[in-house]
C-alpha cells in the first residue's frame, strides 16, 4: 500500500493492485461483437480517441435553423460530449439543485428521449471544490456496444457505473478516493475487455482498469499527489499498445493490459487537460499549469522537439503530417509533426474549452461563444471555411455519426442558462 501525503490536505492511501494479484483476464474484446449496434462515436474523441473521422459528407455551414435536423433541451449541466451508438445518442449530465447525476438516451433520428437514468443522488462535492467553469458531469460516456460506462465524482470518490443500453445499472464500483481541487474531468476509455479511468488528484492519484463485464479491478497504479485533468488514451505506437497520459510533470506510458509503467519523461507541467495524440511512432502532448510546453516524443519517450506554446483545455488533433492545436485564448497553431516547425498561426478570436475534430481534411472546433470554426490547412496556409453559431456557449466537443454532427451547447447565461443537444444534418440523412 502506497500512502501519499498531501501536506495540509487529506491523505489517501492508494492501494495498488497488480494484474497478477487480481487475476482478471484481459480478453481481446469487451463483449461478443455479434449483433451489436454500430459504434459510430462510442467514447471520448471517437473510437480511436483522437478526434479524427473517416471522410464522409458532413455539413460545413449551419445556424440556428439552417441544417439543423433537431434540437432538444437537456436537463442540468455537463461538459461531457455526446456519443452515438446504433440509432441512439447518449449523454451524461448533472442537476445541481437536486444533486442528481444522470445518463440520458435520445433517439438519433427524431431527438425524442428514450430513457433517463439517475446514477447518483446526493453527495456532490462542495461548490468551493469545483471550478466555476466546471460541472458535476464533465466526463464523456464510453460504450462497447453492450454497456455504457461513466465515471462521476460522488461522495469524494470516483464512482464508475456500467449501464445496459436500456438504462438499467449493471454494476457500480469505486475506482478510488478523490480529493477535489477543481472537480473531476476525466472520461473512461476502452481497451479490449477493460474500462480504464484516470484520477490524478492531490489526495493520491491513480489509474484504474476494471473488467467491463463485472467491474472487478484488474489493476490499479498510483500516480502521486498532483491535481491534473487529462483523460488517457491507448494507441499503438512503436509497434506496441501504450496507455498514454500527460500531467504530474510528465508524459507517462503504461502497458494497458497490466498497468506496468513502460517509461516516464519529465516535460510540460504539473497540470494538463488535453489527451495525447499519436502517429505510428510519434506522440504529442501540450499544456499546462503553471508551466507551458508543446512536445513531441518518440515511441520510447525521447523528446524530439518542443516549444513554449500552451494548448491547455482543448486536446490537439493530427491533420496528415501537421499537428493542430487551438489554445484556450483562441489562437490556432499548425506545426510540422516531423520537426516542430510552425507552418502557420492564426487568431480565431474568442476562448476555447472544446477539442477539435478532423473530417475530410477539415478542422471543426467550437468556442465558448457557441461558434464552431471550420477551417483547412492548404499549402502551408490557414484557410477559413465557415464560422457557424448554435447556442451561446459550447464547452463540449462534437461527435460525428454517418453524415451528422452532434453538439452540446449552452443557451442563455447565469441562472437562466440551459443546455441543448443539436443534430446538424446534411441534405440526405444517412439513417
C-alpha positions as CSV (number, residue, x, y, z in Angstrom):
1,X,0.0,0.0,0.0
2,X,1.4,3.4,-1.0
3,X,0.4,6.3,1.3
4,X,0.5,9.7,-0.4
5,X,0.9,12.8,1.7
6,X,-0.9,16.0,0.8
7,X,0.7,18.5,3.2
8,X,-2.2,20.2,5.0
9,X,-4.8,18.4,2.9
10,X,-6.2,14.9,3.2
11,X,-4.1,11.8,2.8
12,X,-5.5,8.9,0.9
13,X,-3.8,5.5,0.7
14,X,-3.7,4.3,-2.9
15,X,-3.9,0.5,-2.8
16,X,-2.0,-0.6,-5.8
17,X,-3.3,-3.8,-7.4
18,X,-1.2,-5.8,-9.9
19,X,-2.7,-7.7,-12.8
20,X,-1.2,-10.9,-11.2
21,X,-2.9,-10.2,-7.9
22,X,-6.3,-9.5,-9.4
23,X,-6.3,-12.5,-11.8
24,X,-8.7,-10.6,-14.1
25,X,-8.4,-12.0,-17.7
26,X,-7.9,-9.4,-20.4
27,X,-9.9,-10.6,-23.4
28,X,-9.5,-9.3,-27.0
29,X,-12.9,-7.6,-27.0
30,X,-15.1,-6.2,-24.3
31,X,-18.1,-8.3,-25.4
32,X,-19.1,-10.7,-28.1
33,X,-19.4,-8.5,-31.2
34,X,-22.2,-10.4,-33.0
35,X,-25.4,-8.5,-33.5
36,X,-24.2,-5.4,-31.6
37,X,-25.2,-1.8,-32.7
38,X,-22.7,0.2,-34.8
39,X,-20.2,2.1,-32.6
40,X,-20.3,5.3,-34.6
41,X,-18.7,7.6,-31.9
42,X,-18.5,5.5,-28.8
43,X,-16.2,7.3,-26.4
44,X,-14.3,10.5,-25.8
45,X,-12.9,11.8,-29.1
46,X,-14.3,8.8,-31.0
47,X,-13.4,5.2,-31.3
48,X,-9.7,5.9,-31.8
49,X,-9.7,8.6,-29.1
50,X,-8.0,11.1,-31.5
51,X,-10.9,13.2,-32.9
52,X,-10.2,12.0,-36.5
53,X,-13.2,11.0,-38.6
54,X,-13.1,9.0,-41.7
55,X,-14.0,11.1,-44.8
56,X,-17.7,11.5,-45.3
57,X,-20.3,14.1,-46.3
58,X,-20.8,16.3,-43.3
59,X,-22.1,19.9,-43.2
60,X,-19.6,22.8,-43.1
61,X,-22.3,25.5,-42.7
62,X,-25.2,25.8,-40.2
63,X,-27.1,28.2,-38.0
64,X,-30.0,28.2,-35.5
65,X,-32.3,26.9,-38.2
66,X,-30.0,26.2,-41.2
67,X,-29.1,22.5,-41.5
68,X,-30.4,21.7,-38.0
69,X,-32.1,18.3,-38.0
70,X,-33.4,18.6,-34.5
71,X,-32.6,20.5,-31.3
72,X,-33.7,19.4,-27.8
73,X,-33.5,20.7,-24.2
74,X,-31.1,18.8,-22.0
75,X,-31.7,18.9,-18.2
76,X,-29.0,20.1,-15.9
77,X,-25.5,20.9,-17.0
78,X,-22.4,18.9,-18.2
79,X,-19.3,19.2,-20.3
80,X,-19.3,15.6,-21.5
81,X,-19.6,15.1,-25.2
82,X,-22.4,13.1,-26.7
83,X,-21.7,9.6,-28.0
84,X,-23.6,7.8,-30.8
85,X,-24.2,4.0,-30.8
86,X,-26.6,2.5,-33.3
87,X,-29.6,4.7,-33.5
88,X,-29.2,6.3,-30.1
89,X,-27.4,9.3,-28.7
90,X,-26.2,9.1,-25.1
91,X,-25.2,11.9,-22.8
92,X,-24.2,12.4,-19.1
93,X,-25.5,15.4,-17.1
94,X,-25.9,16.7,-13.6
95,X,-28.7,18.6,-12.0
96,X,-27.1,20.6,-9.2
97,X,-30.1,21.7,-7.1
98,X,-31.4,18.1,-6.9
99,X,-27.8,16.7,-6.7
100,X,-28.6,14.2,-9.5
101,X,-26.0,12.7,-11.9
102,X,-27.8,11.2,-14.9
103,X,-27.3,9.3,-18.1
104,X,-29.7,10.2,-20.9
105,X,-30.6,8.4,-24.1
106,X,-32.2,10.1,-27.2
107,X,-33.5,8.7,-30.5
108,X,-30.9,9.6,-33.1
109,X,-33.5,10.2,-35.9
110,X,-36.1,12.3,-34.0
111,X,-34.3,13.6,-30.9
112,X,-37.0,12.0,-28.7
113,X,-35.9,10.9,-25.2
114,X,-35.8,7.1,-25.0
115,X,-34.9,6.9,-21.3
116,X,-33.4,8.8,-18.4
117,X,-31.4,7.0,-15.6
118,X,-30.4,8.5,-12.3
119,X,-26.9,7.1,-11.5
120,X,-26.3,9.1,-8.2
121,X,-28.5,11.1,-5.9
122,X,-26.8,13.4,-3.4
123,X,-23.2,13.5,-2.1
124,X,-22.0,16.1,-4.6
125,X,-18.6,17.7,-3.9
126,X,-18.8,21.1,-2.2
127,X,-19.2,24.1,-4.6
128,X,-15.8,25.5,-3.4
129,X,-14.1,22.4,-4.7
130,X,-15.5,22.8,-8.2
131,X,-14.1,25.3,-10.7
132,X,-16.6,27.9,-11.7
133,X,-16.2,26.7,-15.3
134,X,-16.6,23.1,-14.3
135,X,-19.7,20.8,-13.7
136,X,-20.5,17.6,-11.9
137,X,-20.8,15.8,-15.2
138,X,-17.6,16.5,-17.2
139,X,-16.9,13.0,-18.5
140,X,-17.9,11.5,-21.8
141,X,-19.6,8.1,-21.7
142,X,-17.8,5.1,-23.3
143,X,-19.8,2.2,-24.9
144,X,-18.7,-1.2,-26.1
145,X,-22.0,-1.9,-27.9
146,X,-23.5,-3.7,-24.9
147,X,-22.8,-1.5,-21.9
148,X,-22.4,2.2,-21.2
149,X,-19.6,3.3,-18.8
150,X,-19.3,6.6,-17.0
151,X,-17.3,7.9,-14.1
152,X,-18.7,10.6,-11.7
153,X,-17.1,12.3,-8.7
154,X,-19.5,11.4,-5.9
155,X,-19.1,11.1,-2.1
156,X,-15.4,12.0,-2.5
157,X,-14.8,9.0,-4.7
158,X,-14.6,8.3,-8.4
159,X,-17.5,6.0,-9.0
160,X,-17.7,4.1,-12.2
161,X,-21.0,2.7,-13.4
162,X,-22.0,0.3,-16.2
163,X,-25.4,0.6,-17.6
164,X,-27.2,-1.6,-20.2
165,X,-28.3,0.0,-23.4
166,X,-31.8,0.0,-21.8
167,X,-30.6,2.2,-19.0
168,X,-30.5,-0.4,-16.2
169,X,-27.5,-0.2,-14.0
170,X,-25.4,-3.4,-14.4
171,X,-22.7,-2.6,-11.8
172,X,-21.3,0.3,-9.9
173,X,-17.8,0.3,-8.4
174,X,-15.4,2.6,-6.7
175,X,-12.3,3.3,-8.7
176,X,-10.7,5.2,-5.8
177,X,-10.9,8.2,-3.5
178,X,-10.6,11.7,-4.9
179,X,-9.7,15.0,-3.2
180,X,-11.1,17.7,-5.5
181,X,-9.3,20.9,-6.2
182,X,-11.4,22.0,-9.2
183,X,-13.5,18.9,-9.9
184,X,-13.2,15.6,-11.9
185,X,-12.8,16.0,-15.6
186,X,-11.7,12.6,-17.0
187,X,-13.6,10.3,-19.4
188,X,-13.3,6.5,-19.2
189,X,-11.7,4.8,-22.2
190,X,-11.9,1.2,-23.5
191,X,-9.1,-1.3,-24.1
192,X,-10.0,-4.9,-25.1
193,X,-12.1,-6.1,-22.1
194,X,-11.1,-3.3,-19.8
195,X,-12.5,0.1,-18.9
196,X,-9.7,2.4,-17.8
197,X,-10.2,5.6,-15.7
198,X,-7.5,8.1,-14.5
199,X,-7.9,10.2,-11.4
200,X,-4.9,12.5,-10.7
201,X,-5.7,14.4,-7.5
202,X,-3.9,16.0,-4.6
203,X,-5.0,13.3,-2.2
204,X,-3.3,10.5,-4.1
205,X,-3.7,9.9,-7.9
206,X,-4.1,6.7,-9.7
207,X,-5.1,4.9,-12.9
208,X,-7.5,2.0,-12.5
209,X,-8.6,-0.7,-15.0
210,X,-11.8,-2.6,-14.5
211,X,-13.3,-5.6,-16.1
212,X,-16.1,-4.4,-18.4
213,X,-18.4,-7.2,-17.6
214,X,-18.1,-7.3,-13.8
215,X,-16.4,-4.0,-12.7
216,X,-13.8,-6.0,-10.9
217,X,-10.5,-4.1,-10.6
218,X,-7.9,-5.6,-13.0
219,X,-5.1,-3.4,-11.9
220,X,-4.5,0.0,-10.2
221,X,-1.3,2.0,-10.1
222,X,-0.5,5.1,-8.0
223,X,0.5,8.4,-9.7
224,X,1.4,10.8,-6.9
225,X,-0.4,13.7,-5.3
226,X,-0.9,16.3,-8.1
227,X,-4.2,17.5,-9.4
228,X,-4.3,17.1,-13.2
229,X,-7.2,16.7,-15.6
230,X,-6.2,14.8,-18.7
231,X,-8.1,11.7,-20.0
232,X,-5.7,9.0,-21.1
233,X,-5.5,7.3,-24.5
234,X,-4.5,3.9,-25.8
235,X,-2.6,3.9,-29.1
236,X,-0.3,1.5,-30.9
237,X,3.0,3.4,-31.0
238,X,6.3,1.9,-31.8
239,X,4.7,-1.4,-32.6
240,X,3.0,-1.9,-29.2
241,X,-0.1,-0.8,-27.4
242,X,0.6,2.0,-25.0
243,X,-1.6,3.7,-22.4
244,X,-0.5,7.3,-22.5
245,X,-1.3,10.2,-20.2
246,X,0.1,13.7,-19.6
247,X,0.2,15.5,-16.3
248,X,2.1,15.3,-13.0
249,X,5.1,17.0,-14.7
250,X,5.5,14.2,-17.2
251,X,4.2,12.1,-20.1
252,X,3.9,8.5,-18.9
253,X,3.4,5.3,-20.8
254,X,1.9,2.1,-19.3
255,X,1.1,-1.4,-20.6
256,X,-2.7,-1.1,-20.8
257,X,-3.2,-4.8,-20.1
258,X,-1.2,-4.8,-16.8
259,X,-0.6,-1.2,-15.7
260,X,3.1,-1.7,-15.7
261,X,5.0,1.5,-16.4
262,X,6.9,1.4,-19.7
263,X,8.5,4.8,-19.5
264,X,8.1,8.3,-18.0
265,X,9.5,11.5,-19.5
266,X,9.5,14.7,-17.5
267,X,8.0,17.6,-19.5
268,X,5.1,20.0,-19.9
269,X,3.8,20.8,-16.4
270,X,2.1,19.5,-13.3
271,X,-1.5,20.1,-14.6
272,X,-2.7,19.3,-18.1
273,X,-6.1,18.8,-19.6
274,X,-5.6,17.5,-23.2
275,X,-5.5,13.9,-24.4
276,X,-2.3,12.8,-26.2
277,X,-2.5,12.2,-29.9
278,X,-0.1,10.0,-31.9
279,X,1.2,8.6,-35.2
280,X,2.7,5.1,-35.6
281,X,5.9,6.2,-34.0
282,X,5.4,9.7,-32.5
283,X,3.2,11.2,-29.8
284,X,2.3,14.8,-29.0
285,X,1.1,16.5,-25.8
286,X,0.7,20.0,-24.5
287,X,-0.3,22.1,-21.5
288,X,-0.4,23.3,-18.8
289,X,-0.3,24.9,-15.4
290,X,1.9,26.5,-14.2
291,X,4.4,25.8,-17.0
292,X,3.6,25.7,-20.7
293,X,5.0,23.4,-23.4
294,X,4.0,21.5,-26.5
295,X,6.2,18.4,-27.0
296,X,6.8,15.6,-29.5
297,X,8.2,12.3,-28.1
298,X,9.3,9.1,-29.7
299,X,7.6,5.8,-29.0
300,X,10.2,5.2,-26.3
301,X,9.6,8.6,-24.6
302,X,12.6,10.6,-26.0
303,X,11.8,14.3,-26.6
304,X,12.3,15.0,-30.3
305,X,11.1,18.6,-30.3
306,X,9.3,21.1,-28.1
307,X,8.2,24.7,-27.9
308,X,6.8,27.1,-25.3
309,X,3.2,27.1,-26.6
310,X,0.4,26.0,-24.2
311,X,-2.6,24.2,-25.5
312,X,-4.3,23.6,-22.2
313,X,-8.0,22.7,-22.1
314,X,-8.6,21.6,-25.8
315,X,-6.8,18.5,-27.0
316,X,-4.8,18.7,-30.2
317,X,-5.5,16.9,-33.4
318,X,-3.4,15.5,-36.3
319,X,-4.1,16.6,-39.9
320,X,-1.9,14.5,-42.1
321,X,1.7,15.4,-41.4
322,X,0.6,18.5,-39.4
323,X,-0.3,19.0,-35.8
324,X,-3.2,21.4,-35.0
325,X,-3.6,22.9,-31.6
326,X,-6.1,25.6,-30.6
327,X,-5.2,27.5,-27.4
328,X,-7.7,28.5,-24.7
329,X,-7.4,32.1,-25.8
330,X,-8.3,31.5,-29.4
331,X,-5.1,31.0,-31.4
332,X,-4.9,28.1,-33.9
333,X,-1.4,26.7,-34.3
334,X,-0.1,24.4,-37.0
335,X,3.2,22.6,-36.7
336,X,5.1,20.1,-38.8
337,X,5.0,16.8,-37.0
338,X,8.5,15.9,-38.1
339,X,10.5,18.8,-36.8
340,X,8.0,21.1,-34.9
341,X,8.4,23.9,-37.4
342,X,5.5,26.3,-37.2
343,X,3.6,26.1,-40.5
344,X,1.1,28.9,-39.6
345,X,-0.5,30.6,-36.7
346,X,-4.0,32.2,-36.8
347,X,-6.0,34.1,-34.2
348,X,-9.6,32.8,-34.4
349,X,-10.8,35.0,-31.6
350,X,-12.8,34.0,-28.6
351,X,-12.0,31.5,-25.9
352,X,-12.0,27.7,-26.2
353,X,-12.5,24.6,-24.0
354,X,-13.8,22.1,-26.6
355,X,-11.4,20.0,-28.6
356,X,-11.2,20.0,-32.4
357,X,-12.1,17.1,-34.7
358,X,-11.0,16.5,-38.3
359,X,-13.1,15.2,-41.2
360,X,-12.4,15.5,-44.9
361,X,-9.1,17.2,-44.0
362,X,-11.2,19.9,-42.4
363,X,-11.0,21.0,-38.8
364,X,-14.1,21.7,-36.7
365,X,-13.7,23.4,-33.3
366,X,-16.3,25.2,-31.1
367,X,-15.6,28.2,-28.9
368,X,-17.2,29.5,-25.6
369,X,-19.5,31.8,-27.6
370,X,-21.2,28.9,-29.4
371,X,-19.3,29.4,-32.7
372,X,-17.9,26.4,-34.5
373,X,-14.9,27.4,-36.6
374,X,-14.4,25.3,-39.7
375,X,-11.1,25.6,-41.5
376,X,-8.4,23.8,-43.5
377,X,-4.6,23.9,-43.8
378,X,-3.8,24.3,-47.5
379,X,-0.3,24.6,-48.9
380,X,1.1,25.8,-45.7
381,X,-1.7,28.4,-45.2
382,X,-4.7,28.7,-42.9
383,X,-8.0,28.7,-44.9
384,X,-11.3,29.6,-43.2
385,X,-14.3,27.7,-44.5
386,X,-17.1,28.9,-42.2
387,X,-18.0,30.1,-38.7
388,X,-21.3,28.7,-37.5
389,X,-23.2,29.6,-34.4
390,X,-25.7,27.5,-32.4
391,X,-26.4,28.4,-28.8
392,X,-24.5,31.0,-26.8
393,X,-21.6,28.8,-25.5
394,X,-20.0,25.4,-26.1
395,X,-17.8,23.5,-23.7
396,X,-18.3,20.0,-25.1
397,X,-16.5,18.5,-28.1
398,X,-18.6,17.4,-31.1
399,X,-19.5,13.8,-32.1
400,X,-19.9,12.5,-35.6
401,X,-22.1,9.7,-36.9
402,X,-22.5,9.0,-40.7
403,X,-23.3,12.4,-42.0
404,X,-24.5,14.1,-38.8
405,X,-22.6,16.3,-36.3
406,X,-23.9,16.4,-32.7
407,X,-23.2,19.4,-30.5
408,X,-23.9,20.1,-26.8
409,X,-24.4,23.8,-26.4
410,X,-25.5,26.3,-23.8
411,X,-28.3,28.8,-24.2
412,X,-28.5,32.0,-22.2
413,X,-26.4,32.9,-19.2
414,X,-26.2,32.9,-15.4
415,X,-29.2,31.3,-13.6
416,X,-31.2,31.4,-16.9
417,X,-28.7,29.2,-18.8
418,X,-30.0,25.9,-20.2
419,X,-28.4,23.3,-22.5
420,X,-29.4,21.9,-25.9
421,X,-28.3,18.9,-27.8
422,X,-28.3,19.7,-31.5
423,X,-28.1,17.4,-34.5
424,X,-26.5,19.1,-37.6
425,X,-27.7,17.3,-40.7
426,X,-26.7,17.1,-44.4
427,X,-29.2,17.3,-47.2
428,X,-29.5,13.5,-47.3
429,X,-29.6,12.0,-43.8
430,X,-27.9,8.6,-43.6
431,X,-30.3,6.9,-41.1
